[in-house]
Amino acid sequence: MPTRLPDRLPPSFGPTINSVLEGLTRDRVVDRLWNKDHRLWKNDPTEISNRLGWLNVQDQMRQQIDQLRRCVTMAKELSIRDVVLLGMGGSSLGPEVFRTVFGSQKTAPRLWVLDSTVPGWVRQVTKAISPSKTLFLVASKSGGTIEVMSLFSHFWLLVSKAKGNHGGKQFVAITDPGTGLEQMAKEYGFGQIFTNPPDIGGRYSVLSLFGLVPAALLGLDITRLLDRADEMAERCRKQDAMAANPGAYLGAAMGSLAKSGRDKVTIIASPSLSTFGLWVEQLLAESTGKEGTGLIPIAQEPVVKPKAYGEDRFFVYLKLKGDKNGALDRAVQTLIKAQHPVLQLDLKDRYDLGAEFFRWEFATAVAGHVLGIHPFDQPNVQESKDNTNRVLDAYQSTGRLPEQTGTDPKKVAQDLSHHVQAGTYVSMLAYTAPSRSLETAMGRLRKALMGTHRVATTFGYGPRYLHSTGQLHKGGPNTGLFVELVDRMKPDLAIPGKPFSFGTLAQAQAAGDLESLRAHDRHAIRIPLGADAAATVNRIADGFRPSTKARRRATKKKPRRASRR
């Protein structure tokens, strides 16, 4: 059994958080947040006053239930077997959580979340579906995201050539009012057009239409999900009992611990909730990683012994009742005994995700106030986009991508070991298609880094991470070491109507981000993945293993135990 109450830090961390809680109470932060007072973060209301719609989005979404049902009915009438979501960042990670946590309910279609320009990944999804039996969700807040529009072009052509297709009826748009995507959807005769409330930023949009359309198509009970969010929202209204306000308490804990050096918010989750950490990662990283500070979220990292963690960690354990939690329960108890700060959040069933989504959004807004930053903009995200466009313009002029110097996988361990310091994190950025072998190898590499250097590790697929953790990488504290792993992009795949392919676009995005990282004086290296991505990652991991001679020396130096008599 836990040695402390869930939802609270161990008593030893009371002094760290109590003064912050007192400040939140004194400054009436909760009341002001609900009143949408932009001065909690900055005097200038730009990108704040028009980004707080998530506070009451549940009320607006209840008015959309009928349209959501019509979309589900339309999918049944078209005999849809698969739904493919074309989206990036906030448009894709929430639906990915719904897909992996709930799966498709009985008689509902499968959901594929495609948030990549890597040709291998696009090809995997293309081969897995029957074009005339697939519904495509084209999701973009801005209505012009290059990845989403490129994917749309690919699948529009695919559907138009498929026997028995239903044309535009097989496409659904989710966007803000008045965007180019909304206009395009009308011109192409999309089956449905969902216009989201415009005062909700992408990473706060999971309980809006961006999350609920795919959730409805999976067969989820949307009303039940919103009810859970409402229950949490009501609990987050408490102003005078700040420690009993779950969102304010989590935000105060993250902010106060980060200011004391524990800025690595490490998510440990029940097996069924694993992808929830990826959603938290983009929420925290993009919201707080700016002005040289921020929370550094760590998701899906191997859970190891306490000695492999530095003093820069804050652990949050999301525990789903009835899941296979035994091993994690034991691991968490060892962390508590080792005096690490651990906060446990209990979910009674999967629908409690609705509550957790709201809790974390509220907590992120509070943490932004504690850290003194603006949690609703993303000033550094545009840099990589601009760099990508420059690379693509040069490619169209010369027919060549810029030369990139790659690092030998065998030398990566030496390079990283030279730069690691206390408080560092190492971020692995992979521009390739996902595979079980790659992710197994990546887990091995992360464990090797932790065991050797007690360093926090992150892993993200490109270009997905550009819309999430990319903001933190450039705008947050300069404590990251970045390893970009780039696929050969073969066989490549054309983008209809474009002078460049998916492979060229992905390589341009990798090159643009590397340029941006280095422009911000971040240590970043690039490694070609070659024909076998998992083997390349394993070679990197091998570099952190001591040589046979070193192991023998360590064994010889080990003191003998006194015999017991």
Secondary structure, DSSP 8 states (H G I E B T S, - for coil): --SS-TTS--GGGHHHHHHHHHHHHHTTHHHHHHTT-GGGT-SS-TTTTTS-GGGGHHHHHHTTHHHHHHHHHHHHHTT--EEEEE--GGGTHHHHHHHHHH---TT--EEEEE----HHHHHHHHHHS-GGGEEEEEE-SSS--HHHHHHHHHHHHHHHHSTT--GGGGEEEEE-TT-HHHHHHHHHT-SEEEE--TTS-GGG-TTSHHHHHHHHHTT--HHHHHHHHHHHHHHTT-SS-GGG-HHHHHHHHHHHHHHTT--EEEEEE-GGGTTHHHHHHHHHHHHH-BTTB--EEE-S-----GGGS-TTEEEEEEEETTSS-HHHHHHHHHHHHTT--EEEEEESSGGGHHHHHHHHHHHHHHHHHHHT--TT--TTHHHHHHHHHHHHHHHHHHS---------HHHHHHHHHHH--TT-EEEEEEES---HHHHHHHHHHHHHHHHHH--EEEEEETTGGGGTTHHHHHHS-S-EEEEEEE----S--B-TT-SSBHHHHHHHHHHHHHHHHHHTT-EEEEEE--S-HHHHHHHHHHTTS--HHHHHHHHHHS-------
